[in-house]
Amino acid sequence: MAFLKKRIKAIAGALLAAVAWALAAHAEAPVLEYQVKASYLYNFARFITWPEDVVARQGNFNLCIVGAERFGSALDALAGERVNGQTIALHRLEQAGQARANRCHLLFIASGRDGTATGGPERGLLTIGETPGFLERGGIINLVEVNGRIRFEIRQPAARQAGLVVSSQLLGLAIQR
């Protein structure tokens, strides 16, 4: 009887460990996805030029996120980094409408969150989303999954309207629309 109890406990422990491992492995996919997306945000900031008057009036590069909880700690690595001579300051926002008050340079809107951009291109504001139709609703860059990889599409006329200059290198990597 004691042998049977030990055997049941061992099997239950193994099953519990297997379930925990499966859940952890399943949870890693979204974490990795948002680590990749955080890297994209940093590189977008490096390969886009903002209007001189927008950059000159602030000491920090304000990177704003609606839906930051999806990134886990991936965003923390960006805080304090430098881009175009400015220090990145992270702002976790509840809604996209807070972008102006926070003087955001880059605004990322996670899917399922205040799914519209700011109503159209706004001078000096790069809007990035991850929702189908984001560009049609006024966004400038949309992150999409293609064959299991994160790619991006750019609406160049909207970028120009916002006074942003997208490098030819970045345009060359974008999905053509």
Protein Blocks (a to p, Z undefined) as FASTA:
>chain_A
ZZmmmmmmmmmmmmmmmmmmmmmmmmmmmmmmmmmmmmmmmmmmmmpccdfklmmmpcbd
cdddehklmnmmmlmmmgopaeehiacdddddfbfklmmmnopabdcddehiakbcehia
cehiacddfbehklmnopabdcddeehiacddddfklmmmnopacdfklmmmpccZZ
